[in-house]
């Protein structure tokens, strides 16, 4: 197994393979073909170093729904500056770049996600800037549209992100949230835009298809 502490990009290439997410076959990503091996690989090697789990190695339903919605509705991003927040694999950012966004940034504080995003962008021949700083204390990220996929799975994080996204929406930024019914989805301030049946696996989810909604955050 590649030592991930030596080079995150080498680790991504060694532990994943290029594959097409089922809802967005136009895009290819470096993905794990099973959850257990890569989770064990990172857990055994990285736990002592405080590196997050490999969320970047999977195309989660919320991100797939956002990417599908953008590719089917390119006017949402055409000519606009787009931020993919907590980007993971960078799926939303790549979809925005393919759909004609003027500039795209994928933000994730995990260095391994940053490496995966760069590899995934190159695999799809698109330009995506990568930012690793924590943006939750910045009320003006300097973009026109924010994408957030599958970020409502953990209470403390979901609460902070909800407040931040609503502040951005009130300031005039378009904010789109992709969510398959996670426990901490906001109870108000959301307008449904589209619904998708996203194929997944029992390794990742409690069912083989997740009903996933793209919401506009109204603030």
Steps between C-alpha positions, in 0.01 A plus 500: 500500500627848420595707801246787487713719724763509225275623220119532520470490121689170486267364768191606304630334184601183685179449699239602241426459129334720240126431487180672392242595768168341398297822485770696315673261259643798307750547784773266620648506849762313698265293718534208739324190371424387856484689824678257733850476346559874464344577837727244663801629310448856614392405850806284562747750361348838568296485819793597718565799275145634523428472127125487420334186359508467118166662420662624176518142367124465448242679284237574765133539397477871577801580286375284214161673504663844494729400213209354300292813556782727386579297189130496407459873574827664394347849512524473879879528484585636155726802533484495881759451774423173678617359833460129579506499882622192692561368152631150577571354156426833331206356307289817522794720401578284198136507389498881531816530294357271232179705496682825421570672832736797468712384795468204735652441842473176696545544874585222744717514810622141447834488316408161355176641360703784348727246331198303375335815363811591301524148356127490422506840330793389284321175412207706371716762325350793694653783700411502871680705765543326835474678836564329834423776751197488730251739339235497773629821655496684166169655401619604154682221315487711184279274290156513339389142573579256781445124471481283812441127465427259784618722786212439744617171653656627824330738744780749589619536141148518353401778739803715415464440129126577505560835666779584254303402190198701614719806558635466147149463358384814680794688346385401151714192430316211336538194724408148388493210745485134396365268770362143513308549825784525749407536865606862535355652185369851586130510584437836333651743253503249213325494162497169307628523142534139385482141625711204388509128572872443556631141479734411786616191690419343835860555602445875496128541564207317659332451162605445139334817367488828688228756429710816478387861473679807367393793716552872460589659833283809545645628826 
